[in-house]
Amino acid sequence: MQHQPHQSVIINLALSHENHQPHTPTTSKTVVSGLTQNWANELADFNIRVGGIVPINHQDKPYDQQPIIGVPMQDEIARNVEYIVRNDSFSGRMIESEIGV
């Protein structure tokens, strides 16, 4: 990526489920957020940005009855990826994608 003539972007995806404890950060979110920040700092000199997305599902279905990432969430993730890619100042941060609110 560092040898490309244009800026590159890495987007990390953390899976999260908020049904049981809506205000408690998940391990996945915490780990991916830390990696995103560290990689953004380390790769900035190589013209590589790093962003992250955490899809959060607030639907009322029990965890075992939901698809991991349903179609509405896929659409929301795609919109967030587009935002991160187009926004040159977005690096080292996470976006929370929410549906079913």
C-alpha positions in Angstrom: 0.0 0.0 0.0 2.8 2.4 0.8 4.1 2.2 -2.8 0.8 3.3 -4.3 0.7 6.9 -5.8 -2.5 7.7 -3.8 -3.5 7.6 -0.2 -4.6 4.1 1.0 -7.2 3.3 3.7 -7.6 0.3 6.0 -11.1 -0.2 7.5 -11.4 -2.5 10.6 -14.8 -4.1 11.4 -15.7 -5.0 15.0 -18.8 -7.1 15.6 -20.8 -6.0 18.6 -24.1 -7.0 20.2 -25.9 -4.7 22.5 -29.1 -6.5 23.6 -28.1 -7.5 27.1 -25.8 -4.7 28.2 -26.4 -1.6 26.0 -23.9 0.7 27.7 -21.0 -1.8 28.2 -18.3 -1.7 25.5 -17.7 -5.2 24.0 -14.2 -6.8 23.9 -14.3 -6.8 20.1 -15.0 -3.0 20.0 -12.3 -2.2 22.5 -9.7 -4.3 20.8 -10.5 -3.1 17.3 -10.6 0.5 18.5 -7.1 0.2 20.0 -5.7 -1.4 16.9 -7.3 1.2 14.7 -5.7 4.0 16.8 -2.3 2.4 16.9 -2.2 1.5 13.2 -3.3 5.0 12.3 -0.4 6.4 14.2 2.1 3.9 12.8 1.0 4.1 9.2 0.4 7.9 8.9 4.0 8.3 7.6 3.2 5.9 4.8 0.1 7.8 3.6 -2.2 5.1 4.9 -5.3 6.0 6.9 -7.0 3.6 9.3 -10.7 3.8 10.3 -13.1 1.4 12.1 -16.7 0.5 12.1 -18.7 -1.1 14.9 -22.1 -2.4 13.8 -24.5 -2.4 16.8 -27.8 -4.2 16.7 -30.6 -2.8 18.9 -33.3 -5.2 17.6 -35.5 -7.0 20.1 -34.7 -10.5 18.8 -32.6 -12.8 21.0 -29.0 -13.0 20.0 -29.2 -16.5 18.6 -32.1 -15.6 16.3 -30.4 -12.8 14.5 -28.1 -12.9 11.4 -24.6 -11.8 12.2 -25.0 -8.9 9.8 -28.3 -8.5 8.1 -29.1 -6.6 4.9 -30.0 -3.2 6.6 -26.8 -3.4 8.6 -24.8 -4.2 5.5 -26.2 -1.1 3.8 -25.3 1.0 6.9 -21.7 -0.4 6.9 -21.3 0.4 3.2 -22.4 4.0 3.8 -19.9 4.3 6.6 -17.1 2.8 4.5 -17.9 5.3 1.8 -17.7 8.1 4.4 -14.4 7.0 5.8 -12.8 6.6 2.3 -14.1 10.1 1.1 -13.1 11.9 4.3 -9.4 12.5 4.1 -9.2 13.6 7.8 -10.8 10.4 9.1 -8.1 8.3 10.7 -7.7 6.5 14.0 -11.4 6.7 14.9 -14.4 4.4 15.0 -17.9 4.8 13.7 -20.8 3.0 15.3 -23.4 1.8 12.8 -26.8 1.3 14.4 -30.0 -0.1 13.1 -33.3 -1.1 14.8 -33.2 1.9 17.1 
